[in-house]
Amino acid sequence: MALKFNPLTGALENYTPVLEIAPDSNGLELQNNILSVNLATEENAGVLSAEDYTKFNSIKIYEYFYEDVILTAQQIAEKKITLSGTPAFPEALTFIPYGGVAQRYGQDYTIIGNDISWAGLGLDGFLEEGEGIRITYQAE
């Protein structure tokens, strides 16, 4: 699940991205969020070498997640936030305190699994209970 902006209402709304594959899509198949290309079809014969086929047979599809977090006393004490998903690309996650600037991965916070931590880093002692944070990331 993710959030999208509705320009008519100005609100963020929940939605689940959907990728549909037409039955005559030349060997494309979508199962469990993995898009596969079947190169054994007549239309795709000889498009890729056997080695390239092995490398590029499947493409993972990642959803964008937007989480707005209002920090609790417990999160401040533990110096971490647990996300609803596990970022596929931790270095690409954005972490922006409301009214602030984007924080830097590795300098201001770290990510292990689905936990964002700032113990001993740039945000340590800066964040306060009740403060809002916008976090965006990609996950399976």
MOVENBEL-V890254 format. One line per field, one symbol per residue. phi: phi as a letter, one per 20 degrees, with the letter a starting at -180 (. if undefined). A space follows every 10 residues. Layout:
phi: ???
This chain:
phi: .bdceeffdm decfbdfcdd dfgdelnfcc blmdeddeee fffdgmfcfg ffgffdfccf ddeedccddd fdfffffelb cdefcdgfcg fefdccfgmd dfedfnddbc ccmddeccgm dgefnefcgn fecdccadbf
